[in-house]
Amino acid sequence: MIKNKQMTKLIVVFTLLCNFALHGQVPDNNLLQKTQHYYWFSVKVSKSSSRVIIKSVGIAIKSGSLEKFIKEYQNGLVTGWISIGPFLEQHEVKQSQLLYRYAGRTSGIPGLKTDSTTYSYYFIKPVSIGGQELILEKTPSRVADGSKSDFMEMMSLGLSFEKLAVGPFVSRELAEKSKFAYGRNVEISLENELDSLKSKKLKLMKRRWESLNWKIVKKSVNEETEKVNYRVSTKFPRKYFAPNAVQVVTINASYSEPHNSSYSFTLQGDEILDNNYVVSSSMSTVYIKVIPYDKPKKINLTGFLIESIIYNDFEIIELEPIYIKIK
């Protein structure tokens, strides 16, 4: 008989696999045009009749722009290699390599550093199309959060469902950028009328983002856990959200002294099937979330920096950050 804990994890992985203020003067550009540096590695995989098999984990750590990562992953599929990333730091790559090298284990990985960080990850479905060549089947797959141990268990379960877990990433935003990279169709052209319309709708979201009114109100303090709850809310007007778009919002707490505490969530349009919170294009939507932030002793929380990216299957755009000062 399956234990309750095992059953819970099976339900979680099944859900992941099947369902898928003041404004800072910061320039916003298409991320593919920026020179941000990323790191990644590759794994060699094959498909049996019922599962994904990780045959080899590459030692080499590659680096470059997001566009370079996309091209390398597409070229690697021809010979059965899948690029895993992109990561922000080389040490993140090395930790991820260990997790893939010992895929199937749920503990006892030599050299793996345990910590209290919450990581993000998601699943892809590689499909063999003859010989070693692979393609990635377009399937719903929302980003999940958890520890390295959670990622290890989900990877093991995912392989049995013919899926490969990708990650773990230090932020939800980075995981969503990775999802964009895997799903991007480089053959799409702005000269195509449909794709031009998608681009226009995404850029309209970018312009309307600056008009959103974010409210952040302190609700309660838990002295035992040193956490303070804030109620975050905003209203998305009718026709704000493009039906085929995904938006990732990260709300970073700002303190009087160096300290990090942030929370990210993903929103999606009507046509996306990833099982995130849906913001309809045909009606206005009020979004409310109570978020716990750190409350270190002798350090004051002074404000919040709201960052966001939006993307569809064609392009990705970084939005202008919004800073809200606590009165």
N, C-alpha and C positions, 0 to 999 in steps of 0.2 A: 504494500500500500504506500502511495506517495505521501510523504510528510507534508504538513501544512505549508512550511517554508518553501519546499520545492514546488508545490502547487502554485504558490503565489508568484514565484519567479517565472514559472511556465506561462502564467496568465500575463505577466508583464511583457515577456518577450513576444508572446503571441500578439499583444496589442501593438508593440513596436513594429513587428514584421508585417502585420496585415492592415494597419491604419496609418495607414500612414497619414511772467518771468523775465530773465535777462538772457540775451543771446550773445554768445562769444563770437568774435569775428574770425572764424576758422574757415578757410576755403574748402569747398566740397568738390571732389573730382571723381570720375569713374575710377574704381579701384584698380582696374586693369592698366590704367595709365600712370599709376603711382609707382614709386621705386621701392616700396616696402619689400624687405628681404624675408624669405621664408625658407624652411628646411623640410626635407622629406626623404623617404627611403622606399624600397619596393619589395613586394612579396610575390613569389611565384605560386600560383594556385591552379588547381585543376578541378573538374567536376566529375563526381561519380553519379550514379543514378539517383542518389538521395541526399548527398551532402557536398559541401565545399571542403577541399583538402588543401592545407597550406604545405607546399612541398619544400619551399626554401624561403629564407628571409635574407634579403640583401644586406651586406655589411656597409656598403658605401652610403654616405650621407650627402645628398645633393642639395643645392640651394639656388635661389634665384627669385624672380618675380612670380606672381600668381599666374600670369600668362605662360611662363616657362613651365610651371608645374602642370598646367592643363595640357600642354603639348607633349610633355614627357609621359604623362599617364595615358594619353591617347595612343602614342607610339608603342608603349609597352604592352598594351592589350593584344597586339598582333602576335606576340610571342608568349602570352600567358602571364605577363607581369603586371601587377597593379601597384601604382604609386600610392603610398599612404602618407597623408598630410593634407595641407601644409601646416607645419608647426612654426612657432616663433623663435624657439631656442634649440640648439643642438642637443642639450641634455634631455629635452622632451622627446626627441627622436630616439635617443639611446634607450630611454625607459620604454617607449612604445615597441622598439625592436625586441626587447626581452619578452614582452607580453605576447607578441606574435610567434616568437621562437618557441615559447613554451605553451602555445595555444592548446587548450584542453585541460591544463592544470588550473586549479582554483586556489592554490596556495603553494608555498615552498619554491618560489622562483628565485634563484641565486642572483644577487645584485639589484633586485627590485627594491626601491625605496618606498616605504609606506608613509603616508601623511594624511592629514585631515582635509585636504583639498577636495572640492567637488568638481569632477570632470564631466565633460560632455562627449557624446558619441552617437553614432547612428549606424544603420545597416545598408548595405548595397547587395544587389543580386547579380553576380557574374554568371553569364551563360556561355557555354562552349558553342562555337559555330563551325567547328571543323578543325582538326589538328590541335595546335596549342592556342589558336586565336580565341579571344574572349570579347564579349560585348557586355555592357552593363544594362540589364533590363530596367526600364523606367517603372519603378514601383513606389507607392507611398512609403515614407520612412521619416517619422518625426525624430527630432533630436531628443535624447534622454540624458539625464544627469545622474551621477553616482560616484562612488569611490573607485579606485583602481581594482579592488576586489570585485565590485559589482561589474565592472567592465570585463574582467576575466571570466566571470560566470556567464555573462550575457554572450561573450564571444563563443564560449564552448557550446551553449545552447543554440546560438545562431547558425553555427556550422551544420548542425543537424537539420536545420530548416532551409538549407541551401543558401544561406546568407552569410556575408562577411561583415563583422563589426569594424568600423573605421574610427580610430581615435587612439587613446583618449586625449581630448583637447582641454586646455586650461580654461577656456571660456566657451559659452554657447555661440557667441558671435563667430569665433574661429571655426567651430563645427559647421555653422551655416555657410560660411565662405567655402568650406570644403565641399559641402553638398552642392553649392552652385558650380564649383569647378567640375565635379563629376557629372553633373547634369547638363553642362553647357554644350550646345550644339554649334560647333564652329562653322557649319555650313550655312547657318542662318545669315541673311543679309538684310540690311536696312532698305534695300531696293524692293524687297518683298513687302507688299502692302500690309499683310497681316502683322508681320514682325515690326514694321514701322509704327503701326498702331499701338502695339505692346510697349514700344519704347516711349511713345508720346504719353501714354497713361502712367508709366513709371516716373517720367520727368514731371508730370502734373502732381504726383504724390510728393515729390521732392519740394515743389514750390509750396504746396499746402501744409507741409510739415511745420514750417515756421509759424503758421497761424494757430496751431493747436495750443490750447490753454491747459497746462498741466498744473494740478493742485496736489500738494504733498502736505499732509496734516499728521502731526504726532498723535498717537492713540494711547499707547500704554508702554510701561517699562517693566522688564523682568530683571530685578536686581540679582537673582541667583544665577541666571545665564548671561548676565551683562549684555542683554539685547533690548532694543527699543523698537517698537512697531510703528510704522508709518503707513497711512492710508494714501495710496497713489491713485489718482483718477484723471481721466481726460475724456473728451467727447470727440469721436471721429465723425465729421459731418458726412452727409449723404454724398456719394460719388468721390469720397476721398480715396478709398482703397481700390486699386486696380484688381479685377477678379483673379488674375493669374499671378499676383505678386505675393511675396513673403516679406515680412518686416520683423527685424530683430531689434528689440529695445533693451539697452543696458543702463540701469540707473546706479551711478556710483556715488556713495556717500563721501563728502569732503569733510576733513577734520582739521582742527587747529594745529595738530602735529601729524607727522607721517603715519598713516594707517590705511589699510585697504579693506573695504567692505562694499560689495556690489551685488546686484541681482539682475538677471536677464530673463526675458520672456519672448516668445515668438508668436506673431500674429499672421494670419493668412487670409487671402481673398476667397471668394466663393468657389473658384474653380480648382483650388489646391486641395489635394486629398490626404495631407499629412497628419490630420487629426490634431492640429493646433487650434487655438481660439480663433474663430472665424469673425472677421469684420465685413459685413455685407456692404456691397456697393450701392444697393438700392434704398438703404435707409440709414439714418444716423445711429451710431452705437456709442453707448457710455461704457468705458472700460474702468473697472475698479479692482485694485489688488492691495491687500495688506502685506507689507514686506518687513521682515525683521532685519535690523541692521545692528552691527556691533556698537556697544556703548562702553568703551574702555574707560577705566577710572582716570580722572584728572585730564581727560582729553575731551574737547567740545566738538560736537557735530555742527558744522557751520553752514552746510548747504548740500545740494545735489547736482551732479553733472549728468545730463541725460544724453546718451549717444545712441545712434541708430544706423542700421544699414537696411536697404531695400533691394530686392532682386527678383528677377523672373528667370525663365530659361534662356534669356538672351544677354542680359547685362546686370551689373551690380553697381549700386551707387551708395556712397557714404554721405549721410546727411549732416547738416550743420549742428554741432552740439548745442544744447540748451542748458544754461546754468540757473538754478533756482536757489536763492539765498534764504536761509532760515531767519525769520524776523524775531 
